[in-house]
Amino acid sequence: MDEDVLSTPGHLISLAARGFARLSETRLKPLGFGVGQLPVLVALQDGTASTQRDLARFARVEQPPMAQMLARMERDGLIERTRDPADGRSSRIVLAKAARDGMPEAIAALFQGNEEALAGFTDAEAGQLVSLLKRLIDNLDQIANAESASGDC
């Protein structure tokens, strides 16, 4: 049996991810946000992270790209840095007023995009898709961690 590499889960998920990224970027840009900033904005909004290191870990990116993104977000007035009272060498990052004010509309736009993309899916199918994707991401993280650990030897 011939396998079609373009019908593999990896390729199809990649296409879906690019489609979601385009849709999200189109809807977020007029609001002053970028799709790549989304994990940072959410983590800062809900208090999950407040340092560059924690944000990089949360967003699953390396420190240098996170530093660049945070510099752009600060320049654009989306975040503010304050000295960490417990450690004067580091800073805490918080959402600026403009970002706090714009987040509800941005989140609503993202939810609307997801709803449109899942047109024709039942609630059960959408829930199952989310569950399956979370399991897939966990598997990929385990593989990456194992390969990273074996490369450290």
C-alpha positions as a printed Julia matrix, in Angstrom:
153×3 Matrix{Float64}:
   0.0    0.0    0.0
   1.38   3.39  -0.99
   1.35   5.93   1.79
   0.55   9.54   1.01
   2.91  11.73   3.04
   0.56  14.65   2.45
  -2.22  12.79   4.28
  -0.22  12.09   7.44
  -1.36  13.63  10.73
   1.83  15.68  10.96
   1.32  17.31   7.57
  -2.41  17.87   8.04
  -1.9   19.37  11.5
   0.78  21.64  10.06
  -1.64  22.85   7.38
  -4.36  23.41   9.98
  -1.93  25.3   12.23
  -0.89  27.59   9.39
  -4.54  28.19   8.51
  -5.38  29.06  12.11
  -2.31  31.32  12.31
  -3.36  33.23   9.18
  -6.94  33.58  10.41
  -5.83  34.69  13.87
  -3.26  37.14  12.53
  -5.85  38.73  10.25
  -8.2   39.24  13.18
  -5.62  40.25  15.79
  -3.56  42.7   13.73
  -6.24  45.43  13.62
  -6.45  45.17  17.41
  -2.71  45.78  17.8
  -1.75  42.18  18.61
   0.16  39.43  16.82
  -0.63  35.74  16.93
   2.88  34.98  18.22
   2.23  37.22  21.2
  -0.84  35.26  22.27
   0.86  32.91  24.78
   2.6   35.88  26.43
  -0.57  37.93  26.61
  -2.59  35.07  28.09
   0.12  34.12  30.61
   0.43  37.72  31.78
  -3.33  38.22  31.9
  -4.03  35.17  34.02
  -0.88  35.43  36.17
   0.69  32.18  34.94
   4.03  33.88  34.34
   5.64  37.26  34.96
   9.33  36.83  34.1
  11.01  36.39  30.75
  12.21  32.92  31.72
   8.74  31.8   32.82
   7.15  33.28  29.7
   9.65  31.48  27.46
   8.93  28.21  29.22
   5.15  28.76  29.04
   5.28  29.66  25.33
   7.73  26.81  24.62
  10.31  29.05  22.97
  13.96  29.74  23.65
  15.09  32.77  25.66
  16.57  34.86  22.77
  13.38  34.92  20.64
  11.33  35.63  23.78
  13.62  38.55  24.64
  13.14  39.95  21.13
   9.37  39.55  21.29
   9.18  41.21  24.7
  11.3   44.13  23.45
   8.88  44.63  20.53
   5.87  44.31  22.82
   7.35  46.89  25.19
   8.11  49.21  22.27
   4.5   48.81  21.08
   3.11  49.63  24.51
   1.68  46.17  25.21
   3.8   45.33  28.25
   5.67  47.13  30.99
   8.69  45.96  32.96
   9.18  46.68  36.62
  12.05  45.8   38.94
  11.54  42.61  40.88
  11.58  43.67  44.54
  12.92  40.26  45.56
  15.74  40.27  42.97
  17.0   43.6   41.69
  18.74  41.92  38.73
  15.5   40.73  37.17
  12.28  42.38  36.17
   8.61  41.53  36.33
   6.51  41.91  33.22
   2.9   43.05  33.26
   0.33  43.9   30.63
   0.13  47.58  29.83
  -3.27  49.24  29.95
  -3.64  49.13  26.16
  -3.17  45.36  26.15
  -5.49  44.82  29.12
  -8.16  46.92  27.43
  -7.78  45.13  24.08
  -7.65  41.55  25.34
 -11.43  40.93  25.63
 -12.0   41.87  22.0
  -8.98  39.85  20.87
 -10.12  36.77  22.78
 -13.62  37.12  21.36
 -12.17  37.33  17.83
 -10.12  34.18  18.41
 -13.09  32.25  19.79
 -15.18  33.38  16.82
 -12.48  32.16  14.42
 -12.34  28.78  16.14
 -16.11  28.5   16.0
 -16.09  29.25  12.28
 -13.25  26.8   11.62
 -15.15  24.06  13.44
 -18.37  24.65  11.5
 -20.12  21.32  11.0
 -18.41  19.72  14.02
 -20.62  18.66  16.91
 -19.65  19.83  20.39
 -18.55  16.27  21.13
 -16.36  16.15  18.01
 -14.78  19.52  18.84
 -14.11  18.34  22.39
 -12.62  15.09  21.14
 -10.39  16.98  18.7
  -9.08  19.17  21.52
  -8.48  16.13  23.71
  -6.64  14.28  20.95
  -4.49  17.3   20.13
  -3.52  17.73  23.8
  -2.48  14.06  23.94
  -0.5   14.48  20.73
   1.28  17.54  22.11
   2.11  15.64  25.31
   3.57  12.79  23.24
   5.64  15.22  21.17
   6.91  16.92  24.34
   7.93  13.55  25.8
   9.78  12.64  22.59
  11.55  16.0   22.49
  12.52  15.75  26.17
  13.83  12.2   25.72
  15.85  13.16  22.65
  17.18  16.26  24.4
  18.19  14.17  27.43
  19.9   11.52  25.29
  21.79  14.26  23.44
  23.11  15.65  26.73
  25.09  12.48  27.47
